[in-house]
């Protein structure tokens, strides 16, 4: 397998000895050794992934990188978080996925109205298999544990990813800013119940539902 390591908190170094990784198109900032780059259409597997992303508007341009040496990836000075997958499935906003091991399967999953975040449609990107992945956040990500006793509500603009045995539900009519007398338009939260981890970032995207 390729070796993922951080150079600081905003640059990912991937050591390759003939393996292949999938990375966000245009995220390569430097490389040492001999590398081959191939742009692929859509982040999902096969034709179904391409069609799903066209219909939902989820934008994820991916390139495959293979070779011998070290490749460096970064995107808009975002903070990078390494995740080890051991066969489970992880859900990640397409804009927050930087790189994944070539053996990790990527696809799309219907997530309901949580997809109101700008540019993400009603589907989100899935990662499944064994290997490493690098996800990005606007500022240092916080990993929050959800348990059956303690469900979690998240502002959709701050959501990055989640994994584990979690159920999502959509809550409209209230958000953190409307509680403070700010914001406007239809406001909503994502509620997670079950057992798992949720990654959030300390900043918010613009959302279709207004300033949340």
Phi and psi in degrees as GROMACS dihedral restraints (atoms count N, CA, C in turn):
[ dihedral_restraints ]
;  ai    aj    ak    al  type     phi  dphi    fc
    3     4     5     6     1   -65.3    20    10
    4     5     6     7     1   152.4    20    10
    6     7     8     9     1  -104.4    20    10
    7     8     9    10     1   121.9    20    10
    9    10    11    12     1   -98.6    20    10
   10    11    12    13     1   133.1    20    10
   12    13    14    15     1  -150.1    20    10
   13    14    15    16     1   152.4    20    10
   15    16    17    18     1   -94.0    20    10
   16    17    18    19     1   139.5    20    10
   18    19    20    21     1  -107.2    20    10
   19    20    21    22     1    94.6    20    10
   21    22    23    24     1    74.5    20    10
   22    23    24    25     1  -151.1    20    10
   24    25    26    27     1  -110.3    20    10
   25    26    27    28     1    -2.1    20    10
   27    28    29    30     1  -125.7    20    10
   28    29    30    31     1     4.8    20    10
   30    31    32    33     1  -130.9    20    10
   31    32    33    34     1   131.3    20    10
   33    34    35    36     1  -102.1    20    10
   34    35    36    37     1   127.4    20    10
   36    37    38    39     1  -105.6    20    10
   37    38    39    40     1   129.3    20    10
   39    40    41    42     1  -121.3    20    10
   40    41    42    43     1   117.5    20    10
   42    43    44    45     1   -89.0    20    10
   43    44    45    46     1   124.6    20    10
   45    46    47    48     1  -118.3    20    10
   46    47    48    49     1   136.4    20    10
   48    49    50    51     1  -127.5    20    10
   49    50    51    52     1    50.3    20    10
   51    52    53    54     1   104.3    20    10
   52    53    54    55     1    -8.2    20    10
   54    55    56    57     1   -77.2    20    10
   55    56    57    58     1   174.8    20    10
   57    58    59    60     1  -124.3    20    10
   58    59    60    61     1   139.7    20    10
   60    61    62    63     1  -125.2    20    10
   61    62    63    64     1   158.1    20    10
   63    64    65    66     1  -109.4    20    10
   64    65    66    67     1   129.0    20    10
   66    67    68    69     1  -134.7    20    10
   67    68    69    70     1   158.0    20    10
   69    70    71    72     1   -59.2    20    10
   70    71    72    73     1   131.0    20    10
   72    73    74    75     1   -59.4    20    10
   73    74    75    76     1   131.4    20    10
   75    76    77    78     1    85.5    20    10
   76    77    78    79     1     4.2    20    10
   78    79    80    81     1   -89.8    20    10
   79    80    81    82     1    -7.3    20    10
   81    82    83    84     1   -72.6    20    10
   82    83    84    85     1   126.7    20    10
   84    85    86    87     1  -109.2    20    10
   85    86    87    88     1   -20.9    20    10
   87    88    89    90     1  -169.2    20    10
   88    89    90    91     1   160.5    20    10
   90    91    92    93     1  -153.5    20    10
   91    92    93    94     1   153.9    20    10
   93    94    95    96     1  -120.0    20    10
   94    95    96    97     1   136.4    20    10
   96    97    98    99     1   100.2    20    10
   97    98    99   100     1  -152.6    20    10
   99   100   101   102     1  -113.2    20    10
  100   101   102   103     1   119.0    20    10
  102   103   104   105     1  -128.5    20    10
  103   104   105   106     1   149.0    20    10
  105   106   107   108     1  -121.8    20    10
  106   107   108   109     1   137.8    20    10
  108   109   110   111     1  -122.3    20    10
  109   110   111   112     1   134.1    20    10
  111   112   113   114     1  -136.9    20    10
  112   113   114   115     1   121.2    20    10
  114   115   116   117     1   -81.9    20    10
  115   116   117   118     1   133.9    20    10
  117   118   119   120     1  -114.8    20    10
  118   119   120   121     1   155.5    20    10
  120   121   122   123     1   -93.9    20    10
  121   122   123   124     1   117.2    20    10
  123   124   125   126     1    79.9    20    10
  124   125   126   127     1   153.6    20    10
  126   127   128   129     1   -92.3    20    10
  127   128   129   130     1   -14.4    20    10
  129   130   131   132     1   -82.8    20    10
  130   131   132   133     1   170.1    20    10
  132   133   134   135     1   -85.8    20    10
  133   134   135   136     1   122.7    20    10
  135   136   137   138     1    73.4    20    10
  136   137   138   139     1  -168.8    20    10
  138   139   140   141     1   -63.3    20    10
  139   140   141   142     1   -38.1    20    10
  141   142   143   144     1   -59.5    20    10
  142   143   144   145     1   -42.4    20    10
  144   145   146   147     1   -63.4    20    10
  145   146   147   148     1   -40.1    20    10
  147   148   149   150     1   -63.0    20    10
  148   149   150   151     1   -47.3    20    10
  150   151   152   153     1   -65.2    20    10
  151   152   153   154     1   -43.2    20    10
  153   154   155   156     1   -58.5    20    10
  154   155   156   157     1   -44.0    20    10
  156   157   158   159     1   -69.8    20    10
  157   158   159   160     1   -34.6    20    10
  159   160   161   162     1   -65.7    20    10
  160   161   162   163     1   -40.4    20    10
  162   163   164   165     1   -70.7    20    10
  163   164   165   166     1   -38.0    20    10
  165   166   167   168     1   -91.8    20    10
  166   167   168   169     1   -14.2    20    10
  168   169   170   171     1    82.0    20    10
  169   170   171   172     1     6.1    20    10
  171   172   173   174     1   -70.4    20    10
  172   173   174   175     1   122.0    20    10
  174   175   176   177     1  -100.6    20    10
  175   176   177   178     1   120.1    20    10
  177   178   179   180     1  -154.1    20    10
  178   179   180   181     1    97.7    20    10
  180   181   182   183     1   -94.2    20    10
  181   182   183   184     1   127.6    20    10
  183   184   185   186     1  -120.7    20    10
  184   185   186   187     1   144.9    20    10
  186   187   188   189     1  -122.8    20    10
  187   188   189   190     1   147.0    20    10
  189   190   191   192     1   -98.6    20    10
  190   191   192   193     1   133.4    20    10
  192   193   194   195     1  -122.0    20    10
  193   194   195   196     1   129.9    20    10
  195   196   197   198     1  -141.9    20    10
  196   197   198   199     1   159.6    20    10
  198   199   200   201     1   147.7    20    10
  199   200   201   202     1  -158.6    20    10
  201   202   203   204     1  -125.9    20    10
  202   203   204   205     1   118.1    20    10
  204   205   206   207     1   139.1    20    10
  205   206   207   208     1  -153.2    20    10
  207   208   209   210     1  -127.4    20    10
  208   209   210   211     1   132.1    20    10
  210   211   212   213     1  -116.3    20    10
  211   212   213   214     1   140.0    20    10
  213   214   215   216     1  -113.7    20    10
  214   215   216   217     1   132.5    20    10
  216   217   218   219     1  -125.3    20    10
  217   218   219   220     1   145.0    20    10
  219   220   221   222     1  -160.9    20    10
  220   221   222   223     1   160.9    20    10
  222   223   224   225     1  -150.5    20    10
  223   224   225   226     1   109.0    20    10
  225   226   227   228     1    53.4    20    10
  226   227   228   229     1    35.3    20    10
  228   229   230   231     1    57.2    20    10
  229   230   231   232     1    28.6    20    10
  231   232   233   234     1   -70.9    20    10
  232   233   234   235     1   150.5    20    10
  234   235   236   237     1   -70.2    20    10
  235   236   237   238     1   144.2    20    10
  237   238   239   240     1  -117.3    20    10
  238   239   240   241     1   136.9    20    10
  240   241   242   243     1  -123.9    20    10
  241   242   243   244     1   129.7    20    10
  243   244   245   246     1   -92.5    20    10
  244   245   246   247     1   136.8    20    10
  246   247   248   249     1  -129.1    20    10
  247   248   249   250     1   131.8    20    10
  249   250   251   252     1   -99.5    20    10
  250   251   252   253     1   123.5    20    10
  252   253   254   255     1  -100.7    20    10
  253   254   255   256     1   134.8    20    10
  255   256   257   258     1  -122.6    20    10
  256   257   258   259     1    43.1    20    10
  258   259   260   261     1   103.0    20    10
  259   260   261   262     1   -14.8    20    10
  261   262   263   264     1   -81.8    20    10
  262   263   264   265     1   173.6    20    10
  264   265   266   267     1  -104.6    20    10
  265   266   267   268     1   139.6    20    10
  267   268   269   270     1  -124.2    20    10
  268   269   270   271     1   141.8    20    10
  270   271   272   273     1  -109.1    20    10
  271   272   273   274     1   128.6    20    10
  273   274   275   276     1  -137.2    20    10
  274   275   276   277     1   137.1    20    10
  276   277   278   279     1   -60.8    20    10
  277   278   279   280     1   136.5    20    10
  279   280   281   282     1   -56.1    20    10
  280   281   282   283     1   -39.1    20    10
  282   283   284   285     1   -70.3    20    10
  283   284   285   286     1   -13.5    20    10
  285   286   287   288     1  -100.1    20    10
  286   287   288   289     1    -1.0    20    10
  288   289   290   291     1   -93.1    20    10
  289   290   291   292     1   121.6    20    10
  291   292   293   294     1   -97.5    20    10
  292   293   294   295     1   -48.4    20    10
  294   295   296   297     1  -159.0    20    10
  295   296   297   298     1   149.5    20    10
  297   298   299   300     1  -145.2    20    10
  298   299   300   301     1   148.1    20    10
  300   301   302   303     1   -56.8    20    10
  301   302   303   304     1   145.3    20    10
  303   304   305   306     1   -60.0    20    10
  304   305   306   307     1   -25.5    20    10
  306   307   308   309     1   -83.1    20    10
  307   308   309   310     1    -6.3    20    10
  309   310   311   312     1   -86.1    20    10
  310   311   312   313     1   124.7    20    10
  312   313   314   315     1   -78.8    20    10
  313   314   315   316     1   136.2    20    10
  315   316   317   318     1  -111.6    20    10
  316   317   318   319     1   147.7    20    10
  318   319   320   321     1  -162.7    20    10
  319   320   321   322     1  -160.6    20    10
  321   322   323   324     1  -130.9    20    10
  322   323   324   325     1   152.7    20    10
  324   325   326   327     1  -141.5    20    10
  325   326   327   328     1   139.4    20    10
  327   328   329   330     1   -72.9    20    10
  328   329   330   331     1   128.4    20    10
  330   331   332   333     1  -124.1    20    10
  331   332   333   334     1    12.2    20    10
  333   334   335   336     1    73.7    20    10
  334   335   336   337     1  -153.5    20    10
  336   337   338   339     1   -74.4    20    10
  337   338   339   340     1    -3.0    20    10
  339   340   341   342     1   -57.9    20    10
  340   341   342   343     1   -24.5    20    10
  342   343   344   345     1   -71.8    20    10
  343   344   345   346     1    13.0    20    10
  345   346   347   348     1   -66.9    20    10
  346   347   348   349     1   -12.3    20    10
  348   349   350   351     1   -58.8    20    10
  349   350   351   352     1   141.1    20    10
  351   352   353   354     1   -54.5    20    10
  352   353   354   355     1   127.4    20    10
  354   355   356   357     1    81.3    20    10
  355   356   357   358     1     8.5    20    10
  357   358   359   360     1  -116.3    20    10
  358   359   360   361     1     0.5    20    10
  360   361   362   363     1    56.9    20    10
  361   362   363   364     1  -150.5    20    10
  363   364   365   366     1  -106.6    20    10
  364   365   366   367     1     7.7    20    10
  366   367   368   369     1  -121.1    20    10
  367   368   369   370     1   157.0    20    10
  369   370   371   372     1  -130.0    20    10
  370   371   372   373     1   164.7    20    10
  372   373   374   375     1   -81.2    20    10
  373   374   375   376     1   140.2    20    10
  375   376   377   378     1  -115.2    20    10
  376   377   378   379     1   145.6    20    10
  378   379   380   381     1  -123.3    20    10
  379   380   381   382     1   133.4    20    10
  381   382   383   384     1  -149.0    20    10
  382   383   384   385     1   136.9    20    10
  384   385   386   387     1   135.0    20    10
  385   386   387   388     1  -155.7    20    10
  387   388   389   390     1  -119.4    20    10
  388   389   390   391     1   125.1    20    10
  390   391   392   393     1   151.9    20    10
  391   392   393   394     1  -171.2    20    10
  393   394   395   396     1  -108.6    20    10
  394   395   396   397     1   155.3    20    10
  396   397   398   399     1  -140.2    20    10
  397   398   399   400     1   154.4    20    10
  399   400   401   402     1  -121.8    20    10
  400   401   402   403     1   121.4    20    10
  402   403   404   405     1  -114.5    20    10
  403   404   405   406     1   151.4    20    10
  405   406   407   408     1  -108.9    20    10
  406   407   408   409     1   156.4    20    10
  408   409   410   411     1  -145.0    20    10
  409   410   411   412     1   152.6    20    10
  411   412   413   414     1   -86.6    20    10
  412   413   414   415     1    90.4    20    10
  414   415   416   417     1    96.8    20    10
  415   416   417   418     1   166.1    20    10
  417   418   419   420     1   -60.4    20    10
  418   419   420   421     1   127.5    20    10
  420   421   422   423     1   -72.5    20    10
  421   422   423   424     1   150.3    20    10
  423   424   425   426     1  -113.9    20    10
  424   425   426   427     1   131.1    20    10
  426   427   428   429     1  -102.4    20    10
  427   428   429   430     1   118.6    20    10
  429   430   431   432     1  -110.6    20    10
  430   431   432   433     1   133.2    20    10
  432   433   434   435     1   -87.8    20    10
  433   434   435   436     1   131.6    20    10
  435   436   437   438     1  -107.8    20    10
  436   437   438   439     1   132.1    20    10
  438   439   440   441     1  -126.3    20    10
  439   440   441   442     1   163.2    20    10
  441   442   443   444     1   -56.0    20    10
  442   443   444   445     1   -30.0    20    10
  444   445   446   447     1   -82.0    20    10
  445   446   447   448     1   -24.6    20    10
  447   448   449   450     1  -129.5    20    10
  448   449   450   451     1    86.2    20    10
  450   451   452   453     1   -68.0    20    10
  451   452   453   454     1   167.5    20    10
  453   454   455   456     1  -131.5    20    10
  454   455   456   457     1   136.6    20    10
  456   457   458   459     1  -112.7    20    10
  457   458   459   460     1   134.1    20    10
  459   460   461   462     1  -130.4    20    10
  460   461   462   463     1   138.4    20    10
  462   463   464   465     1   -67.6    20    10
  463   464   465   466     1   129.6    20    10
  465   466   467   468     1   -61.6    20    10
  466   467   468   469     1   -27.4    20    10
  468   469   470   471     1   -71.6    20    10
  469   470   471   472     1   -18.9    20    10
  471   472   473   474     1   -98.4    20    10
  472   473   474   475     1   -10.1    20    10
  474   475   476   477     1   -68.3    20    10
  475   476   477   478     1   136.8    20    10
  477   478   479   480     1  -117.1    20    10
  478   479   480   481     1   -52.4    20    10
  480   481   482   483     1  -164.9    20    10
  481   482   483   484     1   165.8    20    10
  483   484   485   486     1  -153.6    20    10
  484   485   486   487     1   158.4    20    10
  486   487   488   489     1  -150.8    20    10
  487   488   489   490     1   159.5    20    10
  489   490   491   492     1   109.3    20    10
  490   491   492   493     1  -170.3    20    10
  492   493   494   495     1   -90.2    20    10
  493   494   495   496     1    78.1    20    10
  495   496   497   498     1  -119.5    20    10
  496   497   498   499     1   144.7    20    10
  498   499   500   501     1  -109.5    20    10
  499   500   501   502     1   136.8    20    10
  501   502   503   504     1  -105.9    20    10
  502   503   504   505     1   144.2    20    10
  504   505   506   507     1  -139.9    20    10
  505   506   507   508     1   157.4    20    10
  507   508   509   510     1  -105.6    20    10
  508   509   510   511     1   126.6    20    10
  510   511   512   513     1  -118.5    20    10
  511   512   513   514     1   119.4    20    10
  513   514   515   516     1  -105.7    20    10
  514   515   516   517     1   164.2    20    10
  516   517   518   519     1    95.4    20    10
  517   518   519   520     1   -10.2    20    10
  519   520   521   522     1  -152.7    20    10
  520   521   522   523     1   145.1    20    10
  522   523   524   525     1  -147.7    20    10
  523   524   525   526     1   172.8    20    10
  525   526   527   528     1   -61.8    20    10
  526   527   528   529     1   -38.3    20    10
  528   529   530   531     1   -75.9    20    10
  529   530   531   532     1   -33.8    20    10
  531   532   533   534     1   -67.6    20    10
  532   533   534   535     1   -28.6    20    10
  534   535   536   537     1   -64.1    20    10
  535   536   537   538     1   -27.3    20    10
  537   538   539   540     1   -94.0    20    10
  538   539   540   541     1     6.3    20    10
  540   541   542   543     1    80.5    20    10
  541   542   543   544     1    18.3    20    10
  543   544   545   546     1  -115.3    20    10
  544   545   546   547     1   170.7    20    10
  546   547   548   549     1    81.6    20    10
  547   548   549   550     1   176.5    20    10
  549   550   551   552     1  -164.1    20    10
  550   551   552   553     1   173.2    20    10
  552   553   554   555     1    76.6    20    10
  553   554   555   556     1  -172.3    20    10
  555   556   557   558     1   -73.6    20    10
  556   557   558   559     1   124.5    20    10
  558   559   560   561     1  -111.0    20    10
  559   560   561   562     1   153.5    20    10
  561   562   563   564     1  -156.3    20    10
  562   563   564   565     1   164.9    20    10
  564   565   566   567     1  -130.7    20    10
  565   566   567   568     1   164.3    20    10
  567   568   569   570     1  -107.5    20    10
  568   569   570   571     1   130.0    20    10
  570   571   572   573     1  -109.1    20    10
  571   572   573   574     1   129.4    20    10
  573   574   575   576     1  -111.7    20    10
  574   575   576   577     1   131.8    20    10
  576   577   578   579     1  -130.6    20    10
  577   578   579   580     1   148.3    20    10
  579   580   581   582     1   123.0    20    10
  580   581   582   583     1  -137.7    20    10
  582   583   584   585     1  -138.8    20    10
  583   584   585   586     1   114.4    20    10
  585   586   587   588     1   173.9    20    10
  586   587   588   589     1  -166.2    20    10
  588   589   590   591     1  -122.9    20    10
  589   590   591   592     1   142.4    20    10
  591   592   593   594     1  -125.5    20    10
  592   593   594   595     1   130.9    20    10
  594   595   596   597     1  -100.7    20    10
  595   596   597   598     1   127.2    20    10
  597   598   599   600     1  -127.3    20    10
  598   599   600   601     1   155.2    20    10
  600   601   602   603     1  -113.4    20    10
  601   602   603   604     1   152.8    20    10
  603   604   605   606     1   -83.4    20    10
  604   605   606   607     1    37.1    20    10
  606   607   608   609     1  -155.7    20    10
  607   608   609   610     1   170.1    20    10
  609   610   611   612     1  -130.2    20    10
  610   611   612   613     1   140.3    20    10
  612   613   614   615     1   -76.7    20    10
  613   614   615   616     1   161.4    20    10
  615   616   617   618     1   -72.4    20    10
  616   617   618   619     1   143.8    20    10
  618   619   620   621     1  -124.2    20    10
  619   620   621   622     1   158.4    20    10
  621   622   623   624     1   -62.4    20    10
  622   623   624   625     1   -31.7    20    10
  624   625   626   627     1   -78.2    20    10
  625   626   627   628     1    11.4    20    10
  627   628   629   630     1   105.8    20    10
  628   629   630   631     1  -168.3    20    10
  630   631   632   633     1   -79.9    20    10
  631   632   633   634     1    95.1    20    10
